[in-house]
């Protein structure tokens, strides 16, 4: 039987590709954080405690717009709510006797990539395997953020401007693959973009703060989509 130490070491090994990709993405986040006026310490602290690209990007947007704390909190809750579902799913792979402490630590470290790799493990999941993934992925995310912020004072302005759009490319990489072959999801993405544009351009809607816009659009579009196009679960007889 594999020991906790061996599981942790295996997690570190499997998490190296995740760490490298996180470094590249968080480097861009650091650049944007610098442009938003955050210090290196504030930026790294945000990465270490939040550990989610979409949530951090939305947070920077709200910080730049001087949004209220309540708006930030509710926005983060909505944007990161998918991790609640991931936690529910991941809890089915661990021993039922796993302590609350281990469950909470695992929940903190869940990201899309860590969740995917953890779910791919054959058989029951040892929490220390997920800890190994976290041990290499989180430092990669934090270091990338730090070097991104620091590079804002070193690299030429043109290069900084070019690198700052990389995060948008990452977000596109997140939504495009699942949209392929899924007409409903593709339409929802276009509707979301158009609704966001209307909230930005129309005089009345433009007065609404960024945080409230994100909250309203997320709840309305996701709620309507869930009601009109519910995801059908496969029965146990289906392959």
N, C-alpha and C positions, 0 to 999 in steps of 0.2 A: 504493500500500500504506500502511495506517495506521501511523503512528509510535507508539513507546511512550508518548510524551507525550500524543498525541491519545487513545490508548486509556485512559490514566490519567484524563484529563479527562472522558472519556465515562463512566468508571466512577464518578467523583465525582458527576456529574449524575444518573446512574441510582440512585445510592445515597442521595440526599437523603431519599426517603420511608422508607427503611430506618432512617436515622439518627433521623428524627423519632419513629418508632414505638419505637425502642430507648430514646430519651430518656424517653418516657412510662413504659415498662416498668421501666427501671433506676431511675427515680425511686422507684418502689415498693420495689424491692430495697434502695435506700439507706435507706429508712425502716425496713425490717425489720433491716438490718444495724445500724442505730443501736440498735434495741431489743435486739439480741443483744450489744451492748456493744462493737462495733467502732468505731474512730476513723475520721474521714474519710479519712485516708491509707490505713489498712488496707482500707477498703471499696473505694476507687478502685483500689488495687493489686490487689485480688481481681478486680475487673471487667476490668482491663487484661490481666491474665495468664490469666484463665480464659475470659472472653468467651462464657459459655453460661448462660442463665437457669436451666435445670433443674439444671445442675451446681452453680451458685452457691447456689441455694435449698437443695439437699441439703447443701451444705457448711455453710451457716448452721445448718441443723438439727443437724448433727453437732457443730459448734462449741458450740452452746447446750447440747448433751448431754454435753460434755466427752469426746467420742469419741477413741479412739487415732488416731495419725497413720496407721497401717496401714489402719484402717477407712476413713478419709477417702480414702486413695489408691486403694484397691480400689473404693470406691463411685464415685469420679470416673471410674475406668477403665471401669466397667460402664455408667454413665449416659451417658458421652460416646463410647462405642464406635461409635455410629452415624456419627460423623464419620470414622471409619476407612473405612467403606463409601463415604461421600460423597467422600473423597479418592481412593479407587480409581476411582470413576466420573469424577470431574473430571480425573483424569490421562489419561483417554482423549481429552480435548478439546484438550490442549496438545501442542506439538511434542515428539517423542520425545527431541530433543536438549536439551530444557530442563534446566538444571543442577539439582543437588540443592539448592542454596541457594534457588532460586526455588520449588522444590517444597515445601520446608520452610516458607517464609514463607507460601505459599498455604495450606498445611495448617493453620497456626496461625490464620489469619483465617477459616476456614470456619465459618459458622453456617448454620442452616436457610435463612435468607433470602438470604444471600450465595451459598450453593450454588445455590439455585433461580434467582437472576438470572444467575449465571455460566453455568449449564447452558442457559439460554434464548438465549444468544448464538448467532447463526447462524454456522456454520463453525467453524474452529479458534479456540481461546480464547487471547488474549494475556494472559500473567500480569499485565501492568500494568493491565489492565481490572479484574481482581479486586483489585489493589492500590488502585485508585481507590475501589472499593466499601468496602474496609477503611479507607481514609483518612478517610472521612466517617462510617462506621458506628461504628467503635471509639470515636472522640471523643464521639459522641452517647451511647453506652452509658456511658462514663466520667463525662461531665458530668452525666448524669441521676442516676447513683449519688451523685456529690458533692452535688448540690443536694438529693437525698433525705435524705442524712445530716444536712446542715446544717439542713434544714427541721424536723428533729425537735426543734430547740431554739426554733423560731419559731412554727410552726403550733399551733393549739389541739389538745389531746389528742383531742377527738372527731373532728377532721378527720384526724389521724394514724391513728386507729383505723379510720376509713372507708377511707383510702387504702391501708392495709396489706393489705386483702383483694384489691386489684387484681391482684396477682401470681397469686393463685389463679384469678381470672377468666381471666388469660392462659393458664394451664395447661389450663383447661377448653377454651379456644379452640383449643388445640393438639390435644386428643384427640377432641373432638366431631365436627369435619368429617370426618376419615377414618373415624369409626365409623358415620356415616350410610350406610345401605345395605349395611353389612358386619356381618352377624349375629355372625360369629365374633369379630371385633374388639370388638363391643359386649359380648358375653358375657365376654370376657377382661378388659375394663375393669371390669365389675361384680365378677368374681372377684377381681381385684387389690384393689379397694376393700374387699371383705368379708374377704380374707385379711389386709390391713393392719389392719382393725378388730380381728380376732381376736388379732393379735400385740400389740395395744395393751391389750385387755381381759382376756385369759386370764392368770391369775396366773403360770403357768410361762413362757409366751411373753413376757410383759411384762418379764421379767428380762433378756431379750436386748437388747443395746444397739441404738441406732437404726441405726448403720452396718451391723451384721450383719443386721438386719432387711431393710434395703434390698437388700443383696447377695443374701440367701437368696431373697427374694420375686422379685427380678428374674431370677435364674438359674433358679429352679424354674418359674415361670409362663411365662417366655419359652421355656425349654427344652422344657417339655411341649407348649406351643402349636406350636413349630417341628416337633416330632416327630409330633403328631397332625394338624396342619393346615399342611403345608408349602405355601409359595407356589409355584404352578405358573408356570414361565416360558413366555411365548408363543414358539411356533416362528417361524422366519423367514418362513413362508408365511402367518402370521396378520397381519391388519391392525393 
